[in-house]
Amino acid sequence: MVRSVRQPTGDHHKYTSDALRTARETVLDGDELRRSYARPVGVPRLIVLITRGPSDDPRTAAIEALNTRDHGVDVFVVGLGPLVSMEEVENIASHPWKNFTFLIDDARGLDSAAIRLAASVCNRKSIS
């Protein structure tokens, strides 16, 4: 499953704040009239952010993460590779950040991170 995800190559930007805001506003808090499905009841509200390094604007990313958490959304961070900024991970992940963070060396670790993440999510109380 995770192996089918392909990372773009070349120079690309990491707009972490935009990703968090879009996930919160469009996917989690989107207008009920625009949804093609009813909002599930009793399902945890969460975002999984996979990053390979610092965002283009860490300050704005931290503010968006706080906004997202303040809306009752748990933010999990999967850090992939040596360029991941621990300071940024701590600012983005829900608290205590160690419970919401999975650090792996390379893409080969994504499968095991996905299993640990699923176990962590399933052990959490649901947030309506």
C-alpha positions in Angstrom: 0.0 0.0 0.0 2.5 2.6 1.2 5.0 1.4 -1.4 2.8 2.6 -4.2 3.2 6.3 -3.1 5.9 7.9 -5.3 7.9 10.9 -4.2 8.3 13.6 -6.8 11.9 14.2 -7.9 13.6 17.5 -8.6 13.3 20.8 -6.8 10.0 21.2 -5.1 8.6 23.2 -2.2 7.2 22.1 1.1 4.2 24.2 1.8 3.4 22.5 5.1 1.1 25.3 6.4 -1.0 25.1 3.2 -1.3 21.3 3.5 -2.4 21.5 7.1 -4.9 24.3 6.4 -6.3 22.5 3.3 -6.7 19.2 5.2 -8.5 20.9 8.1 -10.7 23.2 6.1 -11.6 21.0 3.2 -11.4 17.5 4.3 -12.2 17.6 8.1 -14.3 20.8 8.5 -15.6 21.2 4.9 -19.1 22.4 4.3 -21.6 19.6 4.8 -23.3 20.6 1.5 -20.1 20.1 -0.5 -19.5 16.7 1.0 -20.5 13.6 -0.9 -20.7 11.6 2.4 -22.1 12.3 5.9 -19.6 13.3 8.5 -18.8 10.1 10.4 -19.6 10.1 14.1 -17.1 8.8 16.6 -14.2 8.7 14.2 -10.9 10.3 15.3 -10.2 13.5 13.6 -6.5 13.4 12.5 -4.0 14.4 10.0 -0.9 12.5 9.1 1.9 14.7 7.7 4.7 13.0 6.0 7.8 15.2 5.6 11.3 14.8 4.3 12.6 18.1 5.6 11.8 21.6 6.9 8.9 23.5 5.4 9.5 26.7 3.4 8.0 28.7 6.3 8.4 26.9 9.7 6.8 29.7 11.6 3.6 29.7 9.5 3.5 25.9 9.6 3.7 26.0 13.5 0.8 28.5 13.6 -1.3 26.3 11.2 -0.5 23.2 13.3 -1.7 25.0 16.4 -4.8 26.1 14.6 -5.4 22.6 13.5 -4.9 21.1 17.0 -7.2 23.8 18.4 -9.9 22.5 16.1 -9.7 19.1 17.9 -7.5 17.5 15.2 -4.7 15.2 16.2 -1.6 15.8 14.1 0.8 12.9 13.5 4.1 13.6 11.8 6.1 11.0 9.9 9.6 12.3 9.4 11.5 10.6 6.6 15.3 10.9 6.3 18.1 13.0 7.8 16.8 16.4 6.8 13.8 16.4 9.1 13.9 19.3 11.5 13.1 18.1 15.0 12.2 21.6 16.1 9.6 21.8 13.4 8.3 18.3 14.2 7.9 19.3 17.8 6.0 22.4 16.8 3.7 20.6 14.4 2.9 17.3 16.1 0.2 17.0 18.8 1.3 16.9 22.4 3.1 15.1 23.8 4.9 15.2 20.5 6.8 11.9 21.1 3.5 10.1 21.0 2.6 11.6 17.6 5.9 11.4 15.8 7.4 8.6 13.8 10.9 9.0 12.5 12.4 6.7 9.8 15.6 6.7 7.9 14.3 6.1 4.4 11.2 5.1 2.4 11.9 1.4 3.3 10.7 2.2 6.8 7.3 3.6 5.6 5.5 0.2 6.0 6.6 -0.3 9.6 5.8 3.4 10.4 2.3 2.8 8.9 1.7 -0.2 11.1 2.9 1.7 14.2 0.8 4.7 13.2 -2.3 2.6 12.7 -1.8 1.0 16.2 -1.4 4.4 17.7 -4.5 5.8 16.1 -6.6 2.7 17.0 -5.6 3.0 20.7 -6.7 6.7 20.9 -10.1 7.7 22.1 -12.3 8.9 19.2 -13.0 12.6 18.9 -16.3 13.6 17.5 
